[in-house]
Amino acid sequence: MWVVGFDAEAAAPDEEQADRLVRAVRAAEVRHLIVLAHAAHNDEETADRVHDRCRALLAEAGCGEGVGLVAVRWPGMCFAPADDDRKPRVTDADLAALRHVFPGGDKVLTGLRDLLDARPQKNGALDDLGIGLRRLSEQPLDDPLHAYGTDLGADVLPQTDPAMLIDSPAQVCEGFAEALEWAREETARVAEREPERFEEPHAASSAPDVSEHGTITETDTPGPRPADDPTECLERPESLAPSERPLRAAETGHELERRWDGAHQMLCQITSYAVRRHAGLIGEHGLAPLLRHLRAELPDTRLHLVGHGPGARLVAYAARGLDAEEPPVASLCLFQAAVSHFAFADHMPQLSGGGALAGLDGRVAGPVVCTYSHHDLELGLFFPLACRRIGDGALLSGAGRMWGALGYDGVQGIDGSLTLTLADALTEGALPETGYVSVDASEVIREGGPPQGAHHDVFHPHLAHLIRMAGRLP
């Protein structure tokens, strides 16, 4: 296995990185090179542990001789899980990782952690937290990061900053606190029940009636039927401001404690927003040039892109940055992608324009395989809350939900795209030669505690076999 790296501005550590990789791949006589991106880059030990697990699963799936693996190291991160007492906190490891996500923000980050630890019992402290978070995430208007604030085309939505950076911090924290409570209840229910029943898959052009659990395609909107909203809070016009308390009403200590729980989640979601922006920039301006170099220097080596969460966004934007004249990527596998489910669409319901990744399948010689799971609460619940823009809350829910995530309910807005259960996708010959494929992996990707649910439950041999079959690996 080899490692390539990029900083927050998509710059490689040195000019020789690409040439070193070419020499190593050539010397190893690799014919299939898997390029892997994930977000667990809190530190080298954490990243290496993930790489070792992925490498072991690929070997178990039979990806041996002639198959190489290169991991992309970049400033992504995953927050430590909550303690048993369910009171979230920013650990020393979290703080160190946050410094990579927000270079130059050390003083602000230290102040934010002090606030989250102290939990002052006054709403003014939440305003201070909101100011600090805005300071971390704001960028000059000419910064290229602005182009990656959303997965929708610029003609669809010129506004880039989400509402959580603009609305009242106390209201945003209240909304995230309510979502956290629901996530805790839902993960407890998932642990107690059996996996749901799956129906036969169909292409969008021949879809039957809508499935109650979203595993088949919908008759009106191309793509799998979006899963039911995981909580009613997504159906409200102001999802992050649900409080009905009159202005200036007194706050109780319990209510403020809840809001501080939500404040920690606000930090997590603004960090995820920053990580997603970096992923798009690094993919298109860092990894894509490296892939072009590999293609030119190793024409007999087939490239396979694999990503998880924000890492899936990174490799998808890397594919977008490639020359469309000759598809240089053999296959693209996106596991629980932190990407809009309309990212590939030429046109969106209720709006003019399409997704930022429209036409991506033209840059991939094989299939674009996208797993999704209804147990992924990071994408089903927090992603739409965190992505909402001012004035569009009504578009959060239903089949046309603007901010639905690809990793929660599959590819939307693509006529004729195929939807398969994981079992069907692993059947010999089930995957198409080209095009988008949504794979419902809810039966396997289902374990995980609050708040993220099953988002990180991707270390399964089934998914390694899916990579092998999508890439036609030996």
Secondary structure, DSSP 8 states (H G I E B T S, - for coil): -EEEE--TTS--SSTTHHHHHHHHHHHTT-SEEEEEE-S--SSHHHHHHHHHHHHHHHHHTT--TTEEEEEEE-S--------TT------HHHHHHHHHHSTT-HHHHHHHHHHHHH--SSHHHHHHHHHHHHHHH---TT-GGGGGS-SB-TTT----S-GGGTS-HHHHHHHHHHHHHHHHHHHHHHHHS---------BGGG--S--TTS-SB-SSSSSB-----SSGGGGSTTTT------TT----HHHHHHHHHHHHHHHHHHHHHHHHHHHHHHIIIIIHHHHHHHHHH-TTSEEEEEEETHHHHHHHHHHHTS-TTS--EEEEEEES--SBTTTT-SSBTTBSS-BTTTTGGGGBSSEEEEEE-TTBHIIIIIHHHHH--TT-GGGSSSTT-TT-BHHHH---S-TT-EEEEHHHHTSTT-S-SSEEEEEE-TTTS----TTTBTTT----HHHHHHHHHHTT--
